[in-house]
Amino acid sequence: MRTIDYSQYYWQDDKVRLRAFEEEDWESCYTGGFDSPARILLECAVELPPTIAGAKRFIDQNVAFSSTNGRIMFTIENLEGQTIGGINLNSIDERNGTERSVSA
């Protein structure tokens, strides 16, 4: 694959870059499930233990902005390409230009 020139890329700043979920992101989704305090904060509930199958299913449902549940999800990576988190824009109301966001 050709090297990408990110110098004019809208979805980044001097520290991080946003990109669509990719199939390979299941592993960071899975390992993130073990951060119980963050998961409780995000979901306002204690979740069942994470599973590899559940992480892969979640990524499959949201890969390449394919979600049909009214949200857009991004992977946040540093400029070296390492995943450092994610952001979820939900309750999107394009008519009024509003949304809610949650990041981990």
C-alpha positions in Angstrom: 0.0 0.0 0.0 1.2 3.5 -0.8 2.3 5.7 2.1 -0.4 8.1 3.1 0.3 11.9 3.4 -1.6 12.9 6.5 -0.3 16.6 6.5 -3.7 17.9 5.2 -5.9 15.3 6.9 -9.0 16.8 8.5 -9.5 14.1 11.2 -6.2 14.7 13.1 -4.3 17.3 15.1 -0.8 17.4 16.4 -1.3 14.4 18.8 -4.1 12.1 17.6 -5.8 10.9 14.4 -9.4 9.5 14.1 -10.2 6.7 11.7 -13.0 4.2 11.1 -13.0 0.9 13.0 -11.2 -1.9 11.1 -11.7 -5.6 11.6 -8.3 -5.8 13.4 -9.6 -3.5 16.1 -11.4 -6.4 17.9 -8.4 -7.0 20.1 -8.3 -3.5 21.6 -12.0 -3.7 22.0 -11.6 -7.0 23.9 -8.8 -5.8 26.1 -10.6 -2.6 26.8 -13.4 -4.6 28.3 -11.2 -5.5 31.3 -11.0 -1.8 32.4 -14.0 -2.2 34.8 -14.0 1.5 36.1 -14.1 2.8 32.5 -16.8 0.4 31.4 -19.0 1.3 34.4 -18.5 5.0 33.6 -19.4 4.5 30.0 -22.3 2.0 30.4 -23.5 3.0 33.9 -23.7 -0.7 34.7 -21.5 -3.6 35.5 -21.1 -5.7 32.3 -20.5 -9.4 31.9 -16.9 -10.5 31.4 -15.7 -9.6 27.9 -15.4 -12.3 25.2 -13.4 -12.5 22.0 -16.6 -13.4 20.1 -18.4 -10.3 21.6 -15.6 -8.0 20.7 -15.5 -9.3 17.1 -19.3 -9.0 16.9 -19.1 -5.4 18.1 -16.4 -4.5 15.6 -18.3 -6.2 12.8 -21.4 -4.1 13.6 -19.5 -0.9 13.5 -16.7 -1.4 11.0 -16.2 1.3 8.3 -19.1 3.4 9.8 -21.6 0.7 8.9 -23.6 1.1 12.1 -27.4 1.3 11.6 -28.1 2.3 15.2 -27.7 6.0 14.9 -24.1 6.3 15.9 -20.7 6.8 14.4 -17.7 5.3 16.0 -14.0 6.2 15.5 -10.8 4.6 16.6 -8.4 7.2 18.2 -4.7 6.5 17.4 -1.5 8.4 18.0 0.4 9.7 15.1 2.6 6.5 15.1 -0.6 4.5 14.4 -1.0 2.9 17.9 -4.6 2.7 19.1 -5.2 4.7 22.2 -9.0 4.8 22.5 -12.2 5.3 20.7 -15.0 7.8 20.4 -18.7 7.2 19.9 -21.0 9.9 18.5 -24.6 8.9 19.2 -28.1 10.4 19.2 -27.1 12.3 16.0 -29.6 14.9 14.9 -28.4 16.2 11.6 -31.3 18.6 11.3 -30.3 20.4 14.5 -26.6 19.7 14.3 -26.4 17.9 17.6 -25.0 14.7 19.0 -23.8 13.1 22.2 -20.3 11.7 22.4 -18.6 9.2 24.7 -14.9 8.3 24.5 -12.8 5.7 26.1 
